[in-house]
Amino acid sequence: MEQLVSAVKQINANPSWVLEQRKKYNLLEDLPEELEQEILPYYRLAAEIGLFPEDSGGAEAAGQDFEFYGVAGELKGDPKELKVEDYWYLEPLNQVLGM
């Protein structure tokens, strides 16, 4: 969990970190060059608009999942009646975030 939170913080602070890690770990070595050129602009925009929240969205994001799957017809009953803590164990995330 610490590494996930750390990675998001790194991306938000320096989107080119993704390219550095890709090179360091030889990730997606077969990615076509035209797609490689899209990596940095994507992560710059993502950081700019807050696509990757540094708290990973927490309970709020989990609640939004209920809404999404409810609209998609994948949940039985009213999604608003579901409790996040019945489906997600957020303690490791909360510990990393100091909550």
C-alpha positions in Angstrom: 0.0 0.0 0.0 2.9 2.4 0.8 4.3 1.8 -2.6 1.0 2.5 -4.4 0.5 5.8 -2.5 4.2 6.7 -3.1 3.9 6.0 -6.8 0.8 8.2 -7.1 2.6 11.0 -5.2 5.6 10.7 -7.5 3.4 10.8 -10.6 1.5 13.9 -9.4 4.7 15.7 -8.5 6.7 14.7 -11.6 4.7 13.0 -14.4 8.0 12.1 -16.2 8.7 9.7 -13.3 6.6 7.2 -15.1 9.0 7.2 -18.1 12.0 7.0 -15.7 10.5 3.9 -14.1 9.6 2.4 -17.4 13.2 2.7 -18.5 14.6 1.6 -15.2 12.5 -1.6 -15.1 12.3 -2.2 -18.9 8.5 -2.1 -18.8 6.4 -2.5 -21.9 9.6 -2.8 -24.0 7.5 -3.8 -27.1 5.2 -0.7 -26.9 5.1 1.0 -30.4 6.9 4.3 -30.6 3.7 6.2 -31.5 2.1 5.0 -28.2 5.3 5.7 -26.2 5.0 9.3 -27.2 1.6 9.5 -25.6 2.7 8.4 -22.2 4.1 11.7 -20.8 1.2 13.9 -22.1 -1.3 11.5 -20.6 0.4 11.6 -17.2 0.9 15.3 -17.3 -2.8 15.8 -17.9 -3.8 13.3 -15.3 -1.7 15.0 -12.7 -3.0 18.4 -13.7 -6.7 17.4 -13.4 -6.2 15.3 -10.3 -7.0 11.9 -11.9 -4.9 10.1 -9.4 -5.9 11.2 -5.9 -3.0 10.8 -3.4 -5.4 9.1 -0.9 -6.5 6.7 -3.7 -10.1 8.0 -3.3 -10.6 6.1 -0.1 -14.2 5.4 1.1 -15.6 8.1 -1.3 -14.2 6.3 -4.3 -15.7 3.0 -3.0 -19.1 4.7 -2.6 -18.8 5.9 -6.2 -18.2 2.3 -7.2 -21.5 1.4 -5.7 -23.2 4.1 -7.7 -21.5 3.0 -10.9 -22.3 -0.7 -10.5 -25.8 0.2 -9.5 -26.5 2.2 -12.6 -24.9 -0.6 -14.6 -27.4 -3.0 -13.2 -24.7 -5.2 -11.5 -25.9 -4.7 -7.9 -29.2 -5.8 -6.4 -31.0 -3.3 -4.2 -30.3 0.3 -3.5 -26.5 1.1 -3.8 -27.1 4.0 -1.3 -27.9 1.4 1.4 -24.6 -0.4 1.0 -21.8 0.2 3.5 -18.3 0.6 2.2 -16.8 -1.2 5.2 -18.8 -4.3 4.4 -16.9 -4.6 1.1 -13.6 -2.8 1.4 -11.0 -3.1 4.1 -9.5 0.4 4.2 -7.3 0.1 7.3 -4.0 -0.5 5.5 -4.7 2.6 3.3 -5.7 4.6 6.4 -2.5 3.6 8.2 -0.3 4.7 5.3 -2.2 8.0 5.1 -1.9 8.5 8.9 -5.7 8.4 9.5 
